[in-house]
Amino acid sequence: EGEDDEAVSDTSPEPTRAIRDLLEKPYQPQEGDPVNATPRTRSGLWSITSRHMGCAGSAFWYLDQTNALAGIPLQILYINPSRMTPALAGGRLLGWVLDADARGGGTPLEMSNVLHYTLEEPDNGFFPPGLGETAMNSDAIVSHADRHTAGLLASGGKLPGVFSPKGEAGVLPADVFLQLEKELRAAHEQPNAMRRSIILRGPIDFTPTAANPEQLDLVAIQAMARDDILELWGVPLSQLGGAPPAGLNSGGTKSYDEAAFWQKAVGPRLRRFWEVVQFELLDRFTSIGLHVELEIDEPTFDDDAPKYDLATKASNQPLRNIERRALLGLEPFGDPQLDN
């Protein structure tokens, strides 16, 4: 929208139309330019930016071929965060280096041409931990459980263990022991072991040295790890097609979960995204008399329970009253002493 809160249209002044076109069609290569792997549509660019903000903790836009007069870029290119290295001097960020480990030391990029998106602020340095890194412990539990279950199924359900004669049998003769060892190994270690049977002349004890899925309670462990990861991302299970437990009075659970999904998972990303685009890109044009604001329409929900649940969970965070009220969609008090 322009300064008068009217949507920028084809009849708007040319500079504001150029800004609108830049956001709607970020990839605009010139004739003869190589085709890059960057997202070529607005939805593609916003999608990968949001995904990397969460998974990797950072996302980068490069403002390509900035106009010298108005400062409006010709196009926006996406940069994978793994390719970016901060250029520092005395602990201060001076710019970025693209592919710093490449031959020649990489390509230096000016601060004004790079937009850095983060879902959270870093505790130190310039790269916050991503949700993927935070979820690795829970993910490892699922991976180990999957490997154990797959190996058990591949063996036909056979577990390793110790075979020993009953106490009253005493020590087996050498020839009997060798034959027994041969038969047991053949029955358990061959690819078709599950089809083999073995007949023994005397009683044998078997002591397993590994736990089966039931003993490990793998179903509960995997469900717990899944719920931990979903909670980290702020995504209700129902939004992934799952069926969480529900009672007779849970008719509104689906709508509640949809509201929770938008308010806990999508909303924080949208706000961080909007702040970077507005404050670091669009606001720079006010110096030449162009007042443009990015408007994002989010769905509204009648059920405010997810908002208050989020505000309750944020009660132990170092937030100001103005920030807590923003979580609930409420206006500030208007008194700096109360708001701050």
C-alpha positions as CSV (number, residue, x, y, z in Angstrom):
1,E,0.0,0.0,0.0
2,G,1.0,3.6,-0.6
3,E,1.1,6.5,1.8
4,D,-2.7,7.0,1.5
5,D,-3.3,3.3,2.5
6,E,-4.5,2.6,-1.0
7,A,-3.3,-0.5,-2.8
8,V,-0.6,0.1,-5.3
9,S,-2.1,-0.4,-8.8
10,D,-1.2,-0.1,-12.4
11,T,-2.2,3.6,-12.2
12,S,0.1,4.4,-9.3
13,P,3.4,6.3,-9.9
14,E,6.1,4.4,-11.7
15,P,8.5,4.1,-8.7
16,T,5.8,2.6,-6.4
17,R,4.8,0.2,-9.2
18,A,8.4,-0.8,-9.5
19,I,8.5,-1.7,-5.8
20,R,5.3,-3.7,-6.1
21,D,6.5,-5.5,-9.2
22,L,9.8,-6.4,-7.4
23,L,7.9,-8.1,-4.5
24,E,5.4,-9.8,-6.8
25,K,7.9,-10.9,-9.4
26,P,11.3,-11.1,-7.6
27,Y,13.1,-13.0,-10.3
28,Q,13.4,-10.9,-13.5
29,P,16.5,-12.0,-15.4
30,Q,17.6,-9.9,-18.4
31,E,18.0,-11.3,-21.9
32,G,21.2,-13.4,-22.0
33,D,21.4,-13.9,-18.2
34,P,22.0,-17.4,-17.0
35,V,19.1,-19.2,-15.5
36,N,19.8,-19.5,-11.8
37,A,18.5,-22.0,-9.3
38,T,16.9,-19.3,-7.2
39,P,13.1,-19.4,-6.7
40,R,11.4,-17.8,-9.7
41,T,8.1,-16.9,-8.1
42,R,7.0,-14.9,-5.1
43,S,5.4,-17.9,-3.4
44,G,8.5,-19.9,-4.0
45,L,10.8,-17.2,-2.6
46,W,8.6,-16.7,0.5
47,S,8.2,-20.4,1.0
48,I,11.9,-21.3,1.1
49,T,12.7,-18.2,3.2
50,S,10.1,-19.3,5.8
51,R,11.4,-22.9,5.7
52,H,15.1,-22.0,6.2
53,M,14.2,-19.4,8.9
54,G,12.8,-22.3,10.9
55,C,14.9,-25.3,10.0
56,A,18.3,-23.6,9.6
57,G,17.6,-20.4,11.7
58,S,18.6,-18.1,8.9
59,A,17.6,-17.1,5.4
60,F,19.1,-14.6,3.0
61,W,17.9,-12.4,0.1
62,Y,20.3,-10.6,-2.3
63,L,19.1,-7.4,-3.8
64,D,20.5,-7.6,-7.3
65,Q,21.5,-4.6,-9.5
66,T,20.2,-1.9,-7.2
67,N,19.2,1.3,-9.1
68,A,21.7,4.1,-8.4
69,L,19.0,6.8,-8.4
70,A,16.1,5.3,-6.5
71,G,17.9,2.4,-4.9
72,I,15.2,-0.1,-6.1
73,P,16.8,-3.5,-7.0
74,L,16.1,-5.0,-10.4
75,Q,15.5,-8.5,-8.8
76,I,15.7,-10.5,-5.6
77,L,17.8,-13.6,-5.5
78,Y,17.7,-16.2,-2.8
79,I,21.0,-17.4,-1.1
80,N,21.2,-20.7,0.8
81,P,22.4,-19.8,4.3
82,S,25.1,-22.4,4.3
83,R,26.9,-20.3,1.6
84,M,27.1,-17.2,3.7
85,T,30.0,-16.1,6.0
86,P,30.0,-12.9,8.0
87,A,32.7,-10.4,7.2
88,L,33.9,-9.0,10.6
89,A,36.2,-6.3,11.8
90,G,36.7,-5.9,15.5
91,G,33.6,-8.0,16.2
92,R,31.4,-5.7,14.0
93,L,29.6,-7.0,11.0
94,L,30.8,-5.2,7.9
95,G,29.2,-7.4,5.2
96,W,28.9,-10.9,4.0
97,V,31.0,-13.3,1.9
98,L,29.4,-15.7,-0.5
99,D,31.2,-19.1,-0.7
100,A,34.1,-18.0,1.4
101,D,35.8,-21.4,1.1
102,A,35.8,-21.2,-2.7
103,R,39.0,-20.5,-4.7
104,G,39.8,-16.9,-4.5
105,G,38.1,-16.3,-1.1
106,G,34.6,-16.1,-2.3
107,T,32.5,-13.1,-3.3
108,P,32.1,-10.1,-0.9
109,L,28.6,-8.7,-0.6
110,E,27.7,-5.3,0.8
111,M,25.4,-5.1,3.8
112,S,22.9,-2.9,1.9
113,N,22.4,-5.6,-0.7
114,V,21.7,-8.5,1.8
115,L,18.6,-9.1,3.8
116,H,19.0,-11.5,6.7
117,Y,15.9,-13.3,8.0
118,T,16.0,-15.1,11.4
119,L,13.2,-16.7,13.4
120,E,15.0,-16.0,16.7
121,E,17.9,-13.8,17.7
122,P,21.3,-15.5,18.2
123,D,22.7,-15.8,21.7
124,N,26.1,-15.0,20.2
125,G,27.5,-14.4,16.7
126,F,25.2,-13.8,13.8
127,F,23.6,-17.2,13.2
128,P,20.9,-18.4,15.6
129,P,20.3,-22.2,16.1
130,G,17.6,-23.5,13.8
131,L,14.7,-25.6,14.9
132,G,16.3,-28.6,13.1
133,E,19.4,-28.4,15.3
134,T,17.2,-28.1,18.4
135,A,15.1,-31.1,17.4
136,M,18.1,-33.4,16.6
137,N,18.0,-35.1,20.0
138,S,14.3,-36.1,19.5
139,D,15.0,-37.0,15.9
140,A,17.9,-39.3,17.0
141,I,15.4,-41.2,19.2
142,V,13.2,-41.8,16.2
143,S,16.1,-42.8,14.0
144,H,17.5,-45.3,16.5
145,A,14.0,-46.8,17.1
146,D,13.4,-47.2,13.3
147,R,16.8,-48.9,12.8
148,H,16.2,-51.3,15.7
149,T,12.7,-52.2,14.5
150,A,13.9,-52.6,10.9
151,G,16.7,-54.9,12.0
152,L,14.4,-57.0,14.1
153,L,11.9,-57.4,11.3
154,A,14.7,-58.3,8.8
155,S,15.8,-61.1,11.1
156,G,12.3,-62.5,11.3
157,G,11.8,-61.3,14.8
158,K,14.8,-63.3,16.2
159,L,16.7,-61.6,19.0
160,P,20.4,-62.3,19.9
161,G,21.0,-64.1,23.2
162,V,22.9,-66.8,25.1
163,F,22.1,-70.5,24.7
164,S,23.0,-72.7,27.6
165,P,22.1,-76.2,28.7
166,K,19.8,-76.7,31.7
167,G,21.6,-76.9,35.0
168,E,20.9,-80.6,35.4
169,A,22.4,-81.4,32.0
170,G,25.8,-80.3,33.1
171,V,28.6,-79.5,30.6
172,L,27.9,-80.8,27.1
173,P,30.4,-83.2,25.5
174,A,32.6,-81.4,23.0
175,D,31.1,-83.1,19.9
176,V,27.6,-82.4,21.0
177,F,28.5,-78.8,21.8
178,L,30.1,-78.2,18.4
179,Q,27.1,-79.7,16.6
180,L,24.7,-77.6,18.7
181,E,26.7,-74.5,18.0
182,K,26.7,-75.2,14.3
183,E,22.9,-75.8,14.2
184,L,22.1,-72.7,16.3
185,R,24.3,-70.4,14.2
186,A,22.7,-71.7,11.0
187,A,19.2,-71.2,12.5
188,H,19.9,-67.6,13.5
189,E,22.5,-66.1,11.1
190,Q,21.5,-67.3,7.7
191,P,19.3,-65.1,5.4
192,N,16.5,-67.6,5.6
193,A,16.9,-68.2,9.3
194,M,13.3,-67.5,10.0
195,R,12.3,-70.7,8.0
196,R,14.7,-73.0,9.8
197,S,13.8,-75.2,12.7
198,I,16.1,-77.0,15.1
199,I,15.5,-80.2,17.1
200,L,17.5,-80.7,20.3
201,R,17.9,-83.8,22.4
202,G,17.9,-82.0,25.7
203,P,16.5,-78.9,27.3
204,I,18.2,-75.6,26.5
205,D,17.9,-72.2,28.2
206,F,17.8,-69.0,26.1
207,T,18.6,-65.6,27.7
208,P,18.0,-62.7,25.3
209,T,20.7,-60.0,25.2
210,A,18.5,-57.4,23.4
211,A,15.1,-56.0,24.1
212,N,12.1,-56.3,21.8
213,P,10.0,-53.4,20.7
214,E,7.4,-54.2,23.4
215,Q,10.0,-54.2,26.1
216,L,11.4,-50.9,24.9
217,D,8.0,-49.4,24.5
218,L,9.0,-48.1,21.1
219,V,5.5,-47.0,20.1
220,A,5.2,-44.7,23.1
221,I,8.8,-43.4,22.7
222,Q,8.3,-42.6,19.0
223,A,5.0,-40.9,19.7
224,M,6.6,-38.8,22.5
225,A,9.5,-37.8,20.2
226,R,7.0,-36.9,17.4
227,D,5.0,-34.7,19.9
228,D,8.2,-33.0,21.1
229,I,9.2,-32.1,17.6
230,L,5.7,-30.9,16.7
231,E,5.6,-28.8,19.9
232,L,8.9,-27.3,18.9
233,W,7.5,-26.2,15.6
234,G,4.2,-25.2,17.1
235,V,2.2,-27.5,14.8
236,P,-0.8,-29.5,16.1
237,L,-0.8,-33.1,15.1
238,S,-4.2,-32.7,13.4
239,Q,-2.7,-30.2,10.9
240,L,-0.5,-33.0,9.6
241,G,-3.4,-35.4,9.1
242,G,-3.0,-37.2,12.4
243,A,-5.8,-38.1,14.7
244,P,-5.1,-36.9,18.3
245,P,-7.2,-38.4,21.1
246,A,-10.6,-36.7,21.3
247,G,-13.6,-37.1,23.6
248,L,-17.3,-36.5,23.2
249,N,-16.9,-32.7,23.8
250,S,-14.1,-32.1,21.3
251,G,-16.2,-31.0,18.3
252,G,-14.3,-27.7,18.0
253,T,-10.8,-29.3,18.3
254,K,-10.1,-28.9,14.6
255,S,-10.9,-25.2,14.5
256,Y,-8.9,-24.7,17.7
257,D,-5.9,-26.5,16.2
258,E,-6.1,-24.5,13.0
259,A,-6.0,-21.3,15.1
260,A,-3.1,-22.6,17.1
261,F,-1.3,-23.5,13.9
262,W,-1.6,-20.0,12.5
263,Q,-0.9,-18.2,15.8
264,K,2.0,-20.4,17.0
265,A,3.7,-21.6,13.8
266,V,2.8,-19.3,10.9
267,G,2.3,-16.0,12.8
268,P,5.8,-15.6,14.3
269,R,7.4,-16.3,10.9
270,L,5.1,-13.8,9.1
271,R,5.9,-11.1,11.7
272,R,9.7,-11.6,11.4
273,F,9.4,-11.7,7.7
274,W,7.3,-8.5,7.5
275,E,9.7,-6.6,9.8
276,V,12.7,-7.4,7.6
277,V,11.0,-6.5,4.3
278,Q,9.4,-3.4,5.8
279,F,12.2,-1.9,7.9
280,E,15.2,-3.0,5.9
281,L,13.9,-2.8,2.4
282,L,10.8,-0.7,2.0
283,D,11.5,2.0,4.6
284,R,14.8,2.9,2.8
285,F,12.7,4.4,0.0
286,T,11.2,7.1,2.3
287,S,14.4,9.1,1.9
288,I,13.4,9.7,-1.8
289,G,9.7,10.4,-0.9
290,L,8.3,6.9,-1.5
291,H,6.1,5.7,1.4
292,V,5.3,2.0,0.8
293,E,4.0,-0.5,3.3
294,L,3.7,-4.3,2.9
295,E,0.2,-5.5,4.0
296,I,-0.2,-9.1,4.9
297,D,-3.8,-10.4,5.6
298,E,-3.9,-13.2,8.1
299,P,-7.0,-15.2,8.8
300,T,-8.9,-14.3,12.0
301,F,-10.4,-16.8,14.4
302,D,-13.2,-16.4,16.9
303,D,-11.5,-18.7,19.4
304,D,-8.8,-16.7,21.2
305,A,-7.8,-19.6,23.4
306,P,-4.6,-20.4,21.4
307,K,-3.5,-16.7,21.9
308,Y,-4.0,-16.8,25.6
309,D,-2.3,-20.2,25.8
310,L,0.7,-18.7,23.9
311,A,0.7,-15.7,26.2
312,T,0.7,-17.9,29.3
313,K,3.7,-19.9,28.0
314,A,5.5,-16.6,27.3
315,S,5.0,-15.4,30.9
316,N,8.5,-16.4,31.9
317,Q,10.1,-14.8,28.9
318,P,11.8,-11.3,29.1
319,L,8.9,-9.5,27.3
320,R,7.5,-6.1,27.8
321,N,3.8,-5.5,28.3
322,I,3.5,-4.1,24.8
323,E,4.9,-7.3,23.4
324,R,2.6,-9.5,25.6
325,R,-0.5,-7.5,24.4
326,A,0.7,-7.9,20.8
327,L,0.5,-11.7,21.3
328,L,-3.1,-11.3,22.1
329,G,-3.8,-8.8,19.3
330,L,-4.4,-6.0,21.7
331,E,-3.4,-2.4,21.4
332,P,-0.7,-0.9,23.7
333,F,-1.9,0.9,26.9
334,G,-0.5,4.1,25.5
335,D,1.4,4.8,28.7
336,P,5.1,4.2,28.1
337,Q,5.6,3.4,31.8
338,L,3.1,0.5,31.5
339,D,3.9,-0.6,28.0
340,N,7.7,-0.8,28.5
